[in-house]
Amino acid sequence: MLISGALEKARLYIETHSKEKELNKKEKFEKGPCITISRETGAGAEEITDKLVEILQKYRKENQPDWTIFDKNLIEKVIEDHHLPKTLSEVFDEKKYSSILSFASEVLVGQPSVQTLVHKTTQTILSLAELGNVIIVGRGGNIVTADLSNSFHVRLVAPLEDRINRVKEVYGYDTKQATDFLKKDDQARKNYLSTYFHKQIDDPLIYHLTINTHHFSYDHAAELIADAVMTKFPKRFNI
């Protein structure tokens, strides 16, 4: 199962980091960067982050953990960190947070409220950011890590037509289905950030870099991000 594989990668990241930190405990440990990715649906975030990891890994310092992406596996990491019911993985998603879910979770089935889940997600994001060499996709990662000196925030956007075509390609939807899917997904992400962090997702001032993927291939976009991150944190890479 995809999520399980992702969680194994997350565990390996933590274990590798702990071992390397133990081996280098007599040296001053310098944590690597934390990159957060905010995206419009269909703007190519998955492809770009995959390529970004490949690039950054080439310049990783020996005393730092491998670069790791936390997107879907972040949910599993939160559940594991805070000993939450595994059944929450089915509903623990940006686009499914709501006051109705909060009420149902807390009152009807005795599970944590949405506010509690958001808080626990924030705690896990901060823990991962402290380790460094991590890419966190969505869930207000840029707001959560805004005050950390090792954070770098990226926003990926694209014209609606491009994104519709991308969703049609990935999911096999027709134009109407793809359009409805995009609007619902984008609105849910806006609501998540505004409801729980009181920020507007399209505010350019909360990002270091915004890329319109209409003008760049996914590989080129990844190269732009990598170059910007390595320029900002030159001492944290083997360059």
Number of C-alpha atoms within 10 A of each C-alpha: 5 9 15 12 11 20 19 15 16 20 14 15 20 16 13 15 19 15 13 15 20 11 11 13 10 8 10 8 12 14 17 25 25 27 25 29 25 23 23 23 22 27 25 20 22 16 13 21 24 16 18 23 19 14 18 22 16 13 14 18 16 10 17 22 25 22 21 23 24 22 18 19 21 23 24 22 22 21 21 13 13 13 9 15 11 12 10 16 16 9 12 20 15 18 17 16 22 17 12 10 15 18 16 16 16 14 12 10 9 10 18 18 19 22 14 13 21 21 13 16 24 19 16 19 25 17 11 22 25 19 20 24 26 24 26 24 22 20 25 27 24 27 18 18 21 16 9 14 11 21 25 23 23 20 24 20 22 20 13 17 12 15 22 24 17 18 22 18 13 10 10 12 16 13 14 11 14 22 19 11 15 19 13 13 18 17 13 18 25 18 20 25 19 14 13 15 14 11 16 16 24 15 9 12 9 17 19 15 17 19 18 14 21 15 10 13 13 21 15 15 23 24 17 15 24 20 15 15 23 17 13 14 16 12 12 21 19 13 11
